[in-house]
Amino acid sequence: MVKQKQEKPVPQFINDFLEYQRYEKTGTSENTIKAYHADIYYFLEWIKQYKGINEVTLETLNELVDQDVLRWKYSLNKSEGDKKPLSASTIGRKISTIHSLFRYFNKLHVSDSLVARALRKPPIPVDDRAKYLSREVAIKLKSKVYQDGIERDYAIIMIFLNAGLRIGELISLDLSSIEKNVLTVVKAKGNKARQIVLNQETVDAINRYLAVRPKSKDNALFLLDYFEGEPYRITRTSIENLIEKYRKLCRIKHCTAHTLRHTYGTLRKEAGVSLETLKELMGHERIETTLIYAKTTLTEKARVAELGSI
């Protein structure tokens, strides 16, 4: 039995905000709620230390000025001890969380002076948002998993590379999600579903896994199988660990589930898939999100150089 990670305590007015996000706003996943909770908790802890107080109330937040929030923003860019500095995307997410919190209280007219001007998100560098593997490195990775890994791991890597799923979407896959060569994906950020046609190699990888999949009452497609107890749905940590394992075996500098998703998007764009089609395949709400794949690559530049050659 896996122990549920205890969430750190926050004041009731913060819980009210989290409940609003969970039940009143559409399209907010449970993973997003957990991220909100963690971001706000550490923001409140920073305020306690900064102000030298033991408790943060709504009145405390109401008394903050732009300079206070700017100091908090600057603190996000500092690394402590052996910890790596936060990425631009993580900093942007944390700032966005606190901005949403302040907007929520302003909307309720609980306060009309909570600062928001100092909470503009920093621009996220394209390279930080869309790191991906080259086709050669992606082939090296999948070949290594095929040679040295188990059927489940190979099926997972193939789905990431050939369907572009988010890690939460892959975890949520059920046995009923796959029918012949069509994968039905329920978006992690909400309940909308999309269908992706898989290539034959990915279908074969899934079928080989299904042939050895442990028997379980759990309808999850991918399971964790232990010697004791009933196998159960695979976890985020397990997926992150298996990707890290093969990253090291292949000596790839950087590779996460998000890297594999961006690899799918980038290679499809290079192959000539339109942005509108890619938007649907990747489950983006807005075309602006898909535009990160519109950056011209060296492959495209080389192809264009040949088009008008004299």
Number of C-alpha atoms within 10 A of each C-alpha: 8 6 5 6 6 6 10 9 11 16 13 11 12 18 13 11 19 17 13 12 21 16 10 11 11 11 16 16 18 15 12 16 17 13 15 22 21 17 18 19 18 14 18 18 16 14 21 15 10 12 13 9 11 9 12 15 12 15 11 15 16 16 12 14 15 13 11 15 20 13 12 16 21 9 11 17 13 12 11 8 7 6 8 9 14 13 15 17 17 13 19 19 17 22 24 18 22 18 19 17 20 22 17 16 18 16 11 9 10 14 18 13 15 22 21 17 11 16 21 12 16 14 9 14 11 12 9 11 15 18 18 23 22 12 13 8 14 19 12 14 22 20 14 16 25 17 10 12 15 13 20 22 22 24 25 23 24 26 23 23 24 22 24 26 26 20 19 18 14 26 20 19 20 16 12 11 16 19 11 11 15 14 19 17 24 20 21 23 19 13 13 11 11 14 17 18 16 18 14 11 12 21 21 15 20 24 16 16 20 16 9 11 18 16 12 13 9 14 15 20 22 27 20 15 16 10 6 7 8 15 20 21 18 18 18 13 9 11 19 14 13 16 21 17 14 20 18 12 13 16 12 15 7 12 18 18 22 18 19 28 24 25 23 24 27 24 18 18 20 16 11 10 14 12 20 13 14 22 19 16 17 22 22 15 11 11 14 10 11 19 13 17 19 12 11 11 13 10 11 14 10 10 11 11 10 9 8 7 6 4
